[in-house]
Amino acid sequence: MKTDLPPRPLRAIIGAVLMAPLLVAMYVLLTIPIAEEPVQLLPRWAQWYYLGGITLVVAIWLAFLLYRRDTEAYRRALEQVGRNPSDRIQDRIDAVHRSFSEAATLMDQLRRDVEAQQAAREALIAQAEEQQLFLAVDQEQAERIRQILVGETKKTILAERRREYTFLLAGLLASIPIGFFVNWFS
């Protein structure tokens, strides 16, 4: 009897043990002397013990993580295999029923949303038609208002120019006596 079970947790331990040579190779590559006399904070034997400790901690940590992941997947697969086939079929039937009831609920919600959007669209169309009627009636009035505003705007521009020229002339006329007065006393 062949089942689709995940590999045994032993694979996790083997993978973690294979990580140790990679860490050793990385340490050796990083400690290649670059200068003629490299600075060493620890003696060579202490560095190897330090590397061995780090490698052991990393290997144990990886083994634990991989073992836990594989063990849980293996346990879940065993639970599925150990169950009665009629129970598994019933679970699948229940899942299908839940999916159909959820689909029916979603269809109801979509139908209500579409109806609400259609009602909103009809209201907007009614408002647009009403605005069209107001626009046709008010178009003549808008033209008259525009002519009045343009006429008033031209009058306002001329009045502002006159005022600016008046201030310019007043400034020129006032600055000449003030300049003579300042020069007289200095």
Salt bridges, closest charged atoms under 4 A:
ASP70 OD1 - ARG69 NH2 3.30
GLU79 OE2 - ARG75 NH1 2.92
ASP91 OD2 - ARG83 NH2 2.30
ASP108 OD1 - ARG111 NH2 3.24
GLU115 OE2 - ARG111 NH1 3.24
GLU143 OE2 - ARG146 NH2 2.75
